[in-house]
Amino acid sequence: MKAQTDIIDLHKGSPAPELLPKELLATAFSTIIHDQTVLNRCLDYGPGAGDNQVRETIADWLCRRNSLSQSNSDRIAVTAGASQNLSCTLQCYTSLESTHAIYLVAPTYHLVCDIFEDHGFADRLQAVPEDDQGVDIALLNTKMCADFERMESVRINN
């Protein structure tokens, strides 16, 4: 028998097996296996932002849930998880020329620093601790102002 422990392992990042909707997953798998068109789509890499039909379904649901007048699937990305989504976001919204500093909540997601480093931002990462209210806004403001002044100084001197 397994010993009881108060430790919660957050390293792996997967849900507890008892939380998985086994019956719904079995039905979905059965549908996929028996419909060649769906199976072919599932085995393909698909577009970078995720399957368009899935993104449209999510956008429509969000629109209904939030009483919005128009859904927009262009603002939805379906990924394999946080690491892939962060990497895709960095590819779309950052550049080595214009992204001068990256501020991360400390402690942070255990893979985030490696992802930023893989994109060339190793020397631009700055930790900002949390307090009882969340991110230490005063420290973040101080860091951002100092970085802005440093960037302005470099720009003026060049």
Secondary structure as GFF3:
##gff-version 3
##sequence-region A 1 158
A	DSSP	three_ten_helix	17	19	.	.	.	ID=ss1
A	DSSP	alpha_helix	22	34	.	.	.	ID=ss2
A	DSSP	alpha_helix	36	43	.	.	.	ID=ss3
A	DSSP	alpha_helix	52	65	.	.	.	ID=ss4
A	DSSP	three_ten_helix	73	75	.	.	.	ID=ss5
A	DSSP	alpha_helix	82	93	.	.	.	ID=ss6
A	DSSP	beta_strand	102	106	.	.	.	ID=ss7
A	DSSP	alpha_helix	112	118	.	.	.	ID=ss8
A	DSSP	three_ten_helix	122	124	.	.	.	ID=ss9
A	DSSP	beta_strand	125	131	.	.	.	ID=ss10
A	DSSP	beta_strand	134	135	.	.	.	ID=ss11
A	DSSP	alpha_helix	137	157	.	.	.	ID=ss12
###
